[in-house]
Amino acid sequence: MIDPNIEPADSQLADLRARAAAPHAGAADCLVFGQALLQHAGRDKARQREALAALVRAYQLDPSCEPTLLHMIAQTAFIVRDWVLVDSATTLLLEQNSQDANALIWRAAAVQQRNDFDTAERLLREAVRVVPGNPVALHKLALCIKEQARFTEAEALLRQVLVLSPNNVHALFDLSELEIRTGRFAEGWAHYESRVAFADDLNSAQHALAAISAHWQGESLEGKTLIVYGEQGNGDCLWAVRFLPLLAERARREGGRVIFGHDGPLRHLFERMLPADLPLETSLETRPDFHCGLMSLPLRLGVFDATGWGVPYLSAEPARVQAWRERVHAHTASKLGNRNVGLVWNGNPEHIRDRRRSVPVEQLEALLSVPGVTWFALSPGRSETVVQWRAKGLDVVDLTHHFQSGFDDVAALLANLDLVVTIDSGPAHLAGALGVPTCLMIDHVSAWFWGDESRATAWYDSIELVRQPEIGAWAPVLAKVRERIEMMRGS
C-alpha cells in the first residue's frame, strides 16, 4: 500500500537509492541516483553529500559512463567543501585539458584552503586568460586577492566584474564589504542592500513580510507601521540592534509605529534594551505597511560615521548575573588573586570563514599557561578539549552546560569576567555590546566590522583588536594577548 504522506519525488529517490545500493548495481544506477539527488537536493548538504558519494561510486565502476561525470564530481565536491575530492577530481580534469576554466577555478578554491594563495592566484589568472572577460573568473580572482589583504586591487577587479555584469548582486555585495571596511559608509551601506536580492538566502520572515508589505526605502512613517526583522547571524543582529532606539525616535517624531520581529536565543537580551513604544513580536501578529531588515538600518537612518556608537547598549539580567557569580565563585574561591578570563577559540564549523578565524587548539596552550588565570570556555560542545587541557594541569573551566536560556546566560557569565579573549564570532559582539573588556583575535583579513589596521574599533569601546600579521599567523596574536593578560594581572 502506498503511503499518502510520501511525496512522489521521495518515493522515486527511495527506489533509485535501493537500485544503486544493490550488490549488482552498475555505474548507470549510481549515476542516475546521484543526478536525481542533486536535482532535488536544493540547499540540503546531506543530500548533496549523498549525491557526491553516488557519483564517485559511478566513476569508480566506469569512468566513461558519462562524459561530464568528473565535472559533476568536482562541482558538487566544491559545493559541499570536500576539498580533498576537489583536489583529486580537478587534477584529473586538468590532465585532460589544462585550459579547463571551471577546473582551474575549483582547484584554486581547494588550494586556498591550505593557505597557498600564490598557487591559487596563479590558477585563477590562468582561468581569466582562458576565458577573458568572464565575470565569474574575475570575481573569484578578486576574492582570492581580497583574502591576501590586497583590498585596493580586489576592489578594482570587482568593479571590472560589475562593468561586465552590472546586475551581479554577489559582486556588488563583496564590493560593499570593502567599502564599509574602509569607512565609506554611504556607498557601502547602499551597496550592502544587494543582499536582499539573494533569493535563495531569504529567511522565512522576509518571505512572509514581502508577501504582505512593501520593502521600506526610508519613506515617512507617518500613520504607518514598520516591522524590522532580524537577519543573518547572531553577530550581525547583536551589532545592528543598537540602531533600533534611533529608529523608534524617528517613528515617534513622524507619528508612525515600529515593531521588531525576532525570535531566538537573543530575544530577552534585546527586549531589555528596546524602548517601550517599540515592541518585539516573535510571530507575524501585526500586518505592517513596510518591512526592513535589521542590517538596513544604518543606511535608512543615515548612519555614515561610526563615531560615538561604541558605548555599551545591552545588559545582562541582574538576577542571572548573581546566579552566575555564585557559579564562578565556586570554581575560584580558593584561587585568591586569580583573574577570570573567558575564551572562545573556534566557532560554527559551517561558517564559511571558520577555518581562518578559528585558532588551532594545539597553539592555545601557550596562552592558557599564564599563571594566576582561571579560564572559562564560552562555546558549548567543546568539553572534550577542556578535559584534555585540564589533564595537562591547565586551569580551564567549562560551565556551558548551564546555558539554559540562550545568550542571556552567556551575558550573565561575561558580566562576571575580568576579560574575554575571543575569535570573531557572536560572543565577541555580545561582549562589546555589554561593555566587557575584550581581546578580539582576528585573522589577517577578518570581517568588515573590524576595519583594516587599527587596534580599536569605533563600534565597541571595550574591544581591543589583535590582528594576524600575515595569513595563518596565530603565534604573534597569542603572544600579544598573553602580554595583555600578564599586564592585567600586575595591575
C-alpha positions in Angstrom: 0.0 0.0 0.0 1.4 3.4 -1.0 1.9 5.8 2.0 0.0 9.0 1.1 2.5 11.0 3.2 5.4 10.1 0.9 6.0 12.7 -1.9 6.3 11.2 -5.4 9.9 12.5 -5.6 10.8 10.9 -2.3 9.3 7.6 -3.5 11.3 7.8 -6.7 14.5 8.6 -4.8 13.9 5.7 -2.5 13.6 3.4 -5.5 16.8 4.8 -7.1 18.6 4.5 -3.8 17.7 0.9 -3.5 18.9 0.1 -7.0 22.2 2.0 -6.5 22.8 0.1 -3.3 22.1 -3.4 -4.7 25.1 -5.8 -5.0 24.8 -5.9 -8.7 24.4 -2.1 -9.2 26.3 -0.7 -12.2 27.7 2.7 -12.9 24.5 3.8 -14.6 22.4 3.0 -11.5 24.8 5.1 -9.3 24.9 7.9 -11.8 21.1 8.2 -12.2 20.7 8.2 -8.4 23.3 10.8 -7.9 21.8 13.1 -10.6 18.3 12.7 -9.2 19.6 13.5 -5.7 21.3 16.7 -6.9 18.1 17.7 -8.8 16.1 17.5 -5.5 18.8 18.5 -3.0 18.3 22.3 -3.1 20.5 23.5 -0.2 20.3 20.2 1.7 24.0 19.4 2.4 23.2 15.8 3.5 21.6 15.1 0.2 24.4 16.8 -1.7 27.0 14.7 0.0 24.9 11.5 -0.6 24.8 12.5 -4.3 28.5 13.1 -4.4 29.1 9.6 -2.9 26.9 8.1 -5.6 28.7 10.0 -8.4 32.1 8.9 -7.1 30.9 5.3 -7.0 29.7 5.6 -10.6 33.1 6.9 -11.6 34.8 4.0 -9.8 32.7 1.5 -11.6 33.0 3.1 -15.1 34.8 6.4 -15.6 33.5 6.7 -19.1 29.8 6.2 -18.2 29.1 9.9 -18.6 31.4 12.4 -20.3 30.7 15.2 -17.8 30.9 12.9 -14.7 34.2 14.3 -13.4 32.9 17.8 -13.8 29.8 16.9 -11.8 32.0 15.4 -9.1 34.3 18.4 -8.9 31.5 20.9 -8.8 29.5 19.0 -6.1 32.6 18.5 -4.0 33.2 22.3 -4.3 29.7 23.0 -3.1 30.0 20.7 -0.1 33.6 21.8 0.6 35.1 18.4 0.2 38.5 19.9 -0.7 40.4 16.6 -0.9 38.0 15.4 -3.5 38.0 18.7 -5.4 41.8 18.4 -5.5 41.8 14.9 -6.9 39.0 15.5 -9.4 40.5 18.7 -10.8 43.9 17.0 -11.1 42.3 14.5 -13.5 40.4 17.2 -15.3 43.4 19.4 -15.9 45.4 16.4 -17.0 42.8 16.0 -19.7 42.6 19.7 -20.5 45.0 22.2 -18.9 42.7 25.1 -20.0 39.5 23.9 -18.4 38.4 27.2 -16.7 36.0 25.5 -14.3 38.6 23.0 -13.1 41.1 25.9 -12.6 38.6 27.8 -10.5 37.5 24.8 -8.4 41.2 23.8 -7.9 42.1 27.3 -6.8 39.4 27.1 -4.1 40.9 23.9 -2.8 44.4 25.3 -2.8 43.3 28.3 -0.9 42.1 26.1 2.0 45.8 25.3 2.5 46.6 29.0 2.5 48.6 28.6 -0.7 47.5 31.8 -2.2 50.4 32.1 -4.7 49.2 28.9 -6.4 45.5 29.8 -6.1 46.1 33.2 -7.7 48.2 31.6 -10.5 45.4 29.2 -11.3 42.8 32.0 -11.3 44.8 34.2 -13.5 45.1 31.3 -15.9 41.3 30.9 -15.8 41.0 34.6 -16.6 43.4 34.2 -19.5 41.5 31.2 -20.8 38.1 32.9 -20.7 38.9 36.7 -21.0 36.1 39.0 -19.8 34.4 36.2 -17.9 32.8 37.8 -14.8 32.9 34.6 -12.7 36.6 34.0 -13.2 37.4 37.7 -12.5 35.1 37.6 -9.4 37.0 34.5 -8.0 40.3 36.2 -8.6 39.1 39.4 -6.8 38.1 37.3 -3.7 41.4 35.5 -3.8 43.3 38.8 -3.8 41.0 40.2 -1.0 41.9 37.2 1.2 45.5 38.4 0.8 44.5 41.8 2.2 45.2 43.5 -1.1 42.0 45.4 -0.8 42.5 48.1 -3.4 43.4 45.6 -6.1 40.4 43.4 -5.2 38.1 46.4 -5.4 39.4 47.3 -8.9 38.7 43.8 -10.0 35.2 43.8 -8.5 34.4 47.0 -10.4 35.6 45.3 -13.6 33.1 42.4 -12.8 30.3 45.0 -12.4 31.1 46.6 -15.8 30.8 43.1 -17.4 27.7 42.1 -15.4 26.1 45.3 -13.9 23.3 43.3 -12.2 25.8 40.9 -10.4 24.4 41.2 -6.8 27.1 38.9 -5.4 29.9 41.1 -6.7 28.1 44.2 -5.5 27.8 42.7 -2.1 31.5 41.9 -2.0 32.3 45.4 -3.1 30.1 46.8 -0.3 32.1 45.0 2.3 35.4 46.5 1.0 33.8 50.0 1.1 32.4 49.5 4.7 35.8 48.2 5.8 37.4 51.4 4.8 34.7 53.7 6.4 33.0 54.6 3.1 29.6 54.0 4.7 27.3 56.0 2.4 28.4 53.9 -0.6 28.9 50.7 1.4 25.5 50.6 3.1 23.8 51.3 -0.2 25.6 48.5 -2.0 25.1 46.2 1.0 21.4 46.2 0.1 22.3 43.9 -2.7 22.0 41.0 -0.2 18.2 41.4 -0.4 18.3 40.0 -3.9 19.8 36.7 -2.8 16.5 35.0 -3.4 17.8 31.6 -2.3 19.0 33.1 1.0 15.9 34.8 2.1 14.7 33.8 5.5 11.1 32.8 6.3 10.3 36.2 7.9 11.5 38.1 4.9 9.4 35.8 2.6 6.3 36.3 4.7 6.7 40.1 5.1 7.4 40.6 1.4 4.1 39.0 0.6 2.1 41.5 2.6 4.1 44.7 2.8 6.5 47.0 0.9 10.2 47.0 1.4 10.9 50.2 3.4 13.2 52.6 1.5 13.2 55.2 4.2 9.8 56.8 3.4 8.0 58.8 6.1 6.4 56.6 8.7 3.5 59.0 9.4 0.5 56.8 10.1 2.4 53.7 9.0 3.6 50.5 10.7 7.1 49.2 10.0 8.4 45.7 11.0 12.1 45.3 11.3 13.2 41.7 11.1 16.3 40.0 12.4 18.6 38.7 9.7 21.9 36.9 9.1 23.9 35.6 12.0 23.8 36.3 15.8 26.8 38.5 15.5 25.1 40.7 12.8 21.9 41.0 14.9 23.9 41.9 18.0 25.8 44.6 16.1 22.8 46.1 14.4 20.2 46.1 17.2 21.9 49.2 18.6 20.1 51.3 15.8 16.6 50.4 16.9 16.2 53.2 19.5 17.2 55.7 16.9 14.6 54.3 14.6 12.0 54.4 17.4 12.8 58.1 17.9 12.2 58.8 14.2 8.9 56.9 14.2 7.8 58.8 17.3 8.7 62.1 15.6 6.8 61.2 12.4 3.8 59.6 14.0 4.5 56.1 13.0 5.0 52.7 14.6 7.9 50.3 14.6 7.9 46.6 15.7 10.9 44.3 15.9 10.2 40.9 14.6 12.6 38.4 16.2 12.7 35.1 17.9 15.6 33.0 19.1 18.4 32.9 21.7 18.9 36.7 21.7 15.3 37.6 22.3 15.4 38.5 26.0 18.6 40.4 25.7 17.0 42.6 23.0 13.8 43.1 24.9 15.6 44.7 27.8 17.1 47.4 25.6 14.1 48.3 23.4 12.1 51.5 24.0 8.7 51.0 25.5 7.0 52.0 22.2 9.0 49.5 20.1 7.6 46.1 21.0 9.2 42.7 20.0 7.0 40.2 18.2 8.0 36.6 17.9 5.4 35.8 15.2 3.7 37.7 12.5 0.9 39.2 14.6 0.7 42.7 13.0 0.1 43.4 9.4 2.6 46.1 8.5 2.8 48.7 5.8 6.5 48.3 5.4 9.2 45.7 6.3 13.0 46.2 6.6 16.0 44.0 7.5 17.9 44.9 10.7 21.1 45.4 8.7 19.5 48.1 6.5 19.0 50.5 9.4 22.4 52.3 9.1 21.5 53.2 5.5 17.9 54.2 6.2 18.9 56.2 9.3 21.8 57.9 7.7 24.5 56.5 10.0 27.6 57.3 7.9 30.0 57.8 10.8 30.8 55.2 13.4 32.0 57.9 15.9 30.0 57.7 19.2 28.5 54.3 18.5 30.9 52.3 20.7 29.2 52.7 24.1 27.5 49.6 25.7 23.8 49.2 24.8 22.9 45.7 26.1 22.7 44.5 29.7 22.7 41.1 31.5 19.7 40.2 33.7 20.7 41.2 37.3 19.3 38.0 39.0 21.0 35.8 36.4 24.3 37.8 36.9 24.1 36.9 40.6 23.4 33.2 39.9 26.5 33.1 37.6 28.6 35.0 40.2 28.0 32.1 42.6 28.9 29.5 39.9 32.1 31.3 39.1 33.0 31.8 42.7 32.6 28.0 43.3 35.5 27.5 40.9 37.6 30.4 42.0 37.1 30.8 45.8 40.4 29.0 46.6 42.4 31.0 44.0 42.8 34.4 45.6 44.1 37.0 43.2 43.3 35.0 40.1 41.8 36.7 37.1 38.8 35.2 35.4 39.0 35.2 31.6 36.5 33.9 29.1 37.7 32.1 26.0 36.3 31.4 22.5 38.8 29.8 20.2 36.5 28.4 17.4 33.1 28.9 16.0 30.4 27.2 13.9 32.3 24.9 11.5 29.6 25.6 8.9 30.6 29.3 8.8 32.4 30.0 5.5 35.4 31.6 7.3 35.6 29.3 10.3 38.9 27.7 9.4 40.5 31.1 9.0 39.0 32.7 12.1 39.5 29.8 14.5 42.7 29.2 16.5 44.2 25.7 16.3 43.7 24.0 19.7 47.4 23.0 20.0 48.5 26.6 19.8 46.4 27.8 22.7 48.4 26.1 25.5 51.0 29.0 25.3 48.2 31.3 26.3 46.4 29.0 28.8 49.6 28.5 30.8 49.6 32.1 32.1 49.8 31.8 35.9 47.1 33.3 38.1 44.3 33.0 35.5 41.2 30.8 35.5 39.8 30.4 32.0 36.1 29.9 31.3 35.1 28.2 28.0 32.3 30.2 26.4 31.3 27.9 23.5 29.2 24.8 24.2 30.2 21.5 22.8 33.9 21.8 23.5 34.0 19.8 26.7 36.4 17.1 25.3 39.0 19.7 24.6 38.6 21.3 28.0 39.0 17.8 29.6 42.3 17.4 27.7 43.6 20.8 28.8 42.7 20.1 32.5 44.5 16.8 32.3 47.6 18.8 31.4 47.2 20.9 34.5 45.7 24.0 32.7 43.1 25.9 34.7 40.1 25.8 32.3 36.5 25.5 33.4 33.5 24.6 31.2 30.2 25.7 32.6 28.4 25.9 29.3 26.1 23.0 30.3 24.4 25.7 32.4 23.5 27.7 29.3 19.8 27.1 29.5 18.4 30.5 28.4 20.4 31.2 25.2 22.6 34.3 25.2 21.1 35.5 28.5 23.2 33.0 30.4 26.3 33.9 28.3 25.8 37.6 29.0 25.5 36.9 32.7 28.7 34.9 32.7 30.5 37.6 30.8 29.4 40.1 33.3 31.4 38.1 35.9 34.7 38.0 34.0 37.6 40.3 34.0 38.3 39.8 30.4 37.1 38.0 27.3 39.5 36.5 24.7 37.7 35.5 21.6 37.8 35.0 17.9 35.5 36.8 15.5 32.1 35.3 16.5 28.8 36.1 18.2 30.4 36.3 21.7 32.7 39.0 20.5 29.8 41.2 19.5 28.0 40.3 22.8 31.0 41.2 24.9 31.4 44.5 23.1 27.7 45.3 23.3 27.8 44.7 27.1 31.0 46.7 27.5 33.1 43.8 28.8 36.9 44.2 28.3 37.7 42.0 25.3 40.8 40.9 23.3 39.5 40.1 19.9 41.9 37.8 17.9 41.2 38.3 14.3 42.6 36.7 11.2 44.6 38.6 8.6 41.6 39.8 6.7 38.6 39.3 9.0 35.1 40.7 8.7 34.3 44.2 7.7 33.2 45.2 11.2 36.8 45.4 12.3 38.3 47.7 9.6 41.8 47.4 8.3 44.7 48.2 10.6 43.6 49.9 13.8 43.8 48.2 17.2 40.5 49.7 18.1 37.0 49.7 16.6 34.6 52.6 16.8 31.7 50.2 17.1 32.8 48.8 20.5 34.7 50.9 23.0 35.6 47.8 25.2 37.2 45.7 22.4 40.9 45.7 21.6 41.8 44.2 18.2 44.7 41.8 17.9 45.4 41.1 14.3 47.3 38.4 12.5 50.4 40.0 10.8 50.0 37.5 8.0 47.7 34.7 6.9 47.5 31.9 9.4 50.0 33.5 11.9 48.3 33.0 15.3 51.5 32.7 17.4 52.2 36.5 17.3 48.5 37.1 18.2 48.6 34.8 21.1 51.9 36.3 22.4 50.3 39.8 22.4 47.2 38.6 24.2 49.4 36.8 26.8 51.3 40.1 27.3 47.9 41.9 27.8 46.8 39.4 30.4 50.1 39.5 32.2 49.8 43.3 32.4 46.3 42.9 33.7 47.4 40.6 36.4 50.1 43.0 37.5 47.7 46.0 37.7 
